[in-house]
Amino acid sequence: MATEIRLPEVGEGIDGGTVVALLVAVGDRVEVDQPVLELETDKAVIEVPSSVAGLVEDVHVEVNQEARVGQVILTLADDLGEVPAAQADEVVPGETTIEVALRKEGADPSPVATQTRNGSLAAEVSGRQKLIPAAPSVRRLAREMGVDIHEVAGSSILDRISAQDVVRYADHGGVAPIGPVPAHLPASALRLPDFSRWGETERVPMSGIRKAMLQTMTTAWSNVPMVTHFDKADITSFEVFRKRHRSRAEAVGTKLTPTAMIIKIVATALKRFPEFNASIDVAADEVVYKRYVNIGVAVDTEHGLLVPVIKQADKKNVIELALELGGLAERARTRKLTPDEMQGGNFSVSNLGGIGGTGFTPIVTPPDVAILGVSRGEFEPVYDQEAEEFTPRLVMPLSLSYDHRLIDGAGAARFLRWICQAIEEPFLMVLEG
């Protein structure tokens, strides 16, 4: 008897997502609560577990396909002892088990790679609880080659073990080689050595948010030629103004933070410099200019970095921005953001001033073309030409990373200098905004 596994509810306000990885294939044995696929939502990448045990009879979704809550994703057979006919190996006269496994993966079974090894290691050691992401044919290959499949590092998506991984492991005498990175993996996914040779280690699975961030940052770094421009703003008067009027924000239950005030300044700057409120459509050889101003704000949470978006930021006053920012930050920390609150940003602001540091280079995440980094303000001696002496001034470092395909260095310098002047002279926004 077959059992249908449907996509369960994966979070409040989430009705589906994109399948980014399949963790099982036809013929695989699945246990209760074993992850069977990874679903990417606007908040994170979520592992979807199976509610029952069985043998995978059919997979109803594919990688990059949209899946909705309630949709059938797998069919499991109750009889765990039989492999579906679709998974049976084709028999080619004279072909070895290694050649069969490599052929099923579309690999070229070279003479060296297909040389049979002697050995008697059991691939599935009694008492081990670790679930190994490998097809039955790959498990059988490991047993016949005398390879402990628990020791093999997978090179496919989510560390799934292929026949080539088993052969490569055996070729190197039971040591995972440090070699070229597979084409489908990011360049940073280098094969690691066995750190336990030098001392005790601990492996902790990445959170869904961290895995989503890994993919986003790798894509951004690989595709966007980024440059970072630095400048400083004298925030002495800015801070006096903020402290003088913070009671107005407290009266409506929020805080008048530097970030809220900077968001208002950035929103005005984006209208004056439209190339920073745009995206590049490479396929169409076009630049998309947005007539709306939505600004993402990086929020540090215990689960990872989240970037909720303030919509129509140019149409809201500073207190309204402070109130909305406070609510978004709180929902980010409690993981209660809705998908809509994470979408539609045109430009981002990342403020690390509350933590420390003298500067940093934030990464532009497409389709944005720029991001502003804010660091901690410190008192510095600034020369006063009228008084002909140095005076202590509170100075804040700013860094602007931008996509050099659309924005030139001179344009970036003008944009960031305008922001610095607006921070130093807020009335400038009224005059030129």
SULMO-V986406 format. One record per run of one state. SS is the DSSP state (hx for helix, st for strand, lp for the rest). FROM is the first residue (numbers start at 1). TO is the last residue. If there is no record, write none. Layout:
SS_FROM_TO + SS_FROM_TO
//
This chain:
lp_1_1 + st_2_6 + lp_7_15 + st_16_22 + lp_23_28 + st_29_30 + lp_31_34 + st_35_40 + lp_41_44 + st_45_49 + lp_50_53 + st_54_59 + lp_60_65 + st_66_68 + lp_69_71 + st_72_77 + lp_78_84 + hx_85_87 + lp_88_96 + hx_97_104 + lp_105_133 + st_134_134 + lp_135_135 + hx_136_145 + lp_146_148 + hx_149_151 + lp_152_156 + hx_157_159 + lp_160_160 + st_161_161 + lp_162_162 + hx_163_171 + lp_172_194 + hx_195_197 + lp_198_207 + hx_208_223 + lp_224_225 + st_226_234 + lp_235_235 + hx_236_250 + lp_251_257 + hx_258_272 + lp_273_273 + hx_274_277 + st_278_281 + lp_282_285 + st_286_289 + lp_290_294 + st_295_301 + lp_302_303 + st_304_310 + lp_311_312 + hx_313_315 + lp_316_317 + hx_318_333 + lp_334_338 + hx_339_342 + lp_343_346 + st_347_351 + lp_352_369 + st_370_384 + lp_385_388 + st_389_403 + lp_404_408 + hx_409_424 + lp_425_426 + hx_427_432 + lp_433_433
//
